[in-house]
Each structure stands twice: as structure tokens, then as C-alpha cells.
Amino acid sequence: MIAAKLCRKPLTRAALAAGLGLLLLLEVALRAVGYSAPQWHQLDPRLGWTLRPHRHGWFVADGVRSPVHINPAGFRDREHPLDKADGVYRIAVLGDEYSEAMAVPFTQTWWWQLPAELGRCGFRPDKLVEVMNFGVAGYGTAQEYVLLQSTAMRYQPDLVLLQFSNRDDVVDNSFALSPEKQRPFFILDAHGVARIDDSFATAPAFDRRMQTRYRLATEIADHSRTWQLGRQLAGLAFIGEAHAHDDGAVLQAPHDEVWENAWRVTDALIGKINDYSRRNGAELAVVAVPHPLQVALRTGQGVSYPDQRLATLGKQLDVRVVALGEALAQKKETLYLPSGHWTRTAHRIAAAAVAQRLCGATARPG
């Protein structure tokens, strides 16, 4: 028995050495082909999470690989100076994964294509239109409002484009409905005024994740291409489970007090974004991204509750609402990837539809 144990030890060491050798070869091979997929997001005590500045690499999902570069300010966009040059009309885009748009190349995103589309229809012919993207995956309207106050308004936009997702923004705005609790929420007080609740930042669970050892582990892991590949493969395996709850219930009118409260909070947040934008010299327009079911069933615009409620709110606030359901539902091409991201075709259609609506509003008398 002693001899058997002594025999197993060299075998164990040999297997370990072989395994480490294979990992080293894989690491070298991945670096040779230019593979890099760092962790794109980091914890943030004000917003819950943000993109990590200066990160670049590849985003892989649904068999699609696209290059990603995060600018020094922490957004997927080119770098913009804070000071707005004379003769420039600035548009600030607030949104979630449809604006972060990791699944398509930088120049294929809807917001990148928007200035060219606006130029074709004569929007602000005396100005150079500059679009700035502040979209971060997973954000709800509450986080977008906080981001507008803390960061986006510093760039002096003339127009704030709030990209609203029919699929999950109302859920993300509700503490009761959202599965992700470590973010700021707004609560309606007795007078119906939305007040921020940012207590997540002092919760023990969030504090543990903010500790140095977790941040250090992320930094170290960013230097291992093998670890990055393993994380991506694991993430792809859970995509179906992550979207299993997405049954389209949000397309219906609120069926209980929890859902109605979620919508009241959403209405109040859009009102706050409108008030804050106007106080700082900017207009607000809302771009409503349809639920994938709206496009799959070719239902278009006007039949889903989110589109109807946003249209009503837009009239009350005198805010333009651009519902993209009809424009996307008319196309027979594949517009949503299995992971829920837009395809290049969807981005192109969205850019044209938003520009057409903005140009039409500009042309109206008064």
C-alpha cells in the first residue's frame, strides 16, 4: 500500500504539470490571436455599477464577436471634451444595453449613425450634431436620472435622449419587482413625490463586494485570457436561464398595486428627468425600444401598454416620444439576438426612425 501511494504522487504531479502546461499554451495562443475580454463593469456606490474606464477587448455573444473600447470617462464612446464648442448641437443618450450595444461594432450602433441620419433630413442645418453615449447595460430610469445629474449634464447637451426599454425598465425601477437590488431606487412619498433610496451602498452585501480583495481579484483576472474565456463560456451557458422570466407581462396594463406603483415611479422619474433637463437648457425626448415579443408577433406600435402610457405621459409633459415598435415590426429580418441584443439591422432601422421623428418635430410650426 505504501508503494502504491508513492506511485500515485509522481502521477499526480505529472498530471498537474501537464494541466498547467496546457493552460499556459492556451494563454499564449489566446494572446497571439489578440483575444481579450476583460470584465466590463465595476461596482459603484452611487449607481450600483458602471463601465470600467480604459478597457478594451472583444465582446462575444450569440456567435458574434465585436470589438469594444471604453473611453477614459467610463462609457462606450469616443472621448468628448466637457466644454461644448461653438456651433455644436449636443445630444446625450441615456439608456441600457441597447445603447451600450456591445454586440455590434462601435460604428454600427444606432446613436453613432444618428448624426448622419439627422443630416439627411435637415435637422439643425446650422449646427454640427454631436451624439454622446452614456448607455450602460442593465440600467433603469432611476440610474439614468442619477447619471444625468452626476455626469451627463456636465457636457452641456442641447437634447437628452432617454432610451426606454419596454421589456424591463419598469421592472428595474421597482424595488419589489427588480431581481437586482444593489442599485438606487426611487420611492413615492405620501405626496406622490419620488425620493431617492440609495441605501444599497451601505448594505453589508454591497460593502463586502466593494472590499479591496474583490477588486484586486478582478484586476488580476483581467490579465488572464484563459480565465476570461472560461468566464465568457460560462456566461453563454446561462443566457437562456437569465431570460426565462421574460414572458411579456410588462406589455399588459398593471394587474395589481405593485405593478401600478412601478409605473407611477417610472412616470415620476421621466418627469424629473424632463424638469432637470429643462432647468439646464436641454430638451428631452424618449426613445421607446419595443419588447422582443412586439417584433416577433409583428404587433408594432400602439398595442402595448408601455407605448400607450409613454405617449400619454409625453403629451402631459410636452415631451417627444419615439416608439420604435412600428418601424422594427415592419421588417422581416432578424432584429434580436438570442441574448436580447439588437442586430446591426435593428440599430440601422432605429437610427433612421429616431432621426425621422426628430426632424419632423423640428419642422413643425412653433
LINRA-V857502 format. One line per field, one symbol per residue. psi: psi as a letter, one per 20 degrees, with the letter a starting at -180 (. if undefined). burial: I if it has 9 or more other C-alpha atoms within 8 Angstrom, else O. Layout:
psi->???
burial->???
This chain:
psi->hghgghhhghgghggghgghgghgggggghhhjjppmrphqqqpigigqrqpqjqqbpppqkjppqqppprhikqnrrppqgppqqjpopppppachhhglhiqqgijqhhhiggghhhhjkpmijqopppppkpppiqahghhgghgghghihjlqhppooopohgihhghiphhhpioimrqrpppahjjpppqokihhjqhgghghiqhhghhhggghhjohgggghhghgghhjgghhjhimjjhiirqpirhghhhghgggghghgghgggghhjjqrpqpoopqqhhhghjkhbqiiqggggghgghghhilpppopjgghhhiqirphprhiiqqrhgggggggggggggghhhhiqq.
burial->OOOOOOOOOOOOOOOOOOOOOOIOOIIOOIIOOOIIIIOOOIIOOOIIIIIIIIIIIIIIIOOOIIIIIIIOOIIIIOOOOOOIOOOIIIIIIIIIIIIIIIIIIIOIIIIIIIIOIIIOIOIIOOOIIIIIIIIIIOIIIIIIIIIIIOOIIOIIIIIIIIIIIIIIIIIIIIOOOIOOOOIIIIIIOOOOIIOOIIOIIOOOOIIOIIOOOIIOOIOOIIOIIIOIIOOIOOOIOOIOOOOOOOOIOIIIOOOOOOIIIIIOIIIIIIIIIIOIIIOOOIIIIIIIIIIIOIIOOOIIIOOIIIIIOIIOIIIOOOIIIIIIIIIIIOOOOOIIIOIOIIIIIIIIIIIIIIIIIIIOOOOOOO
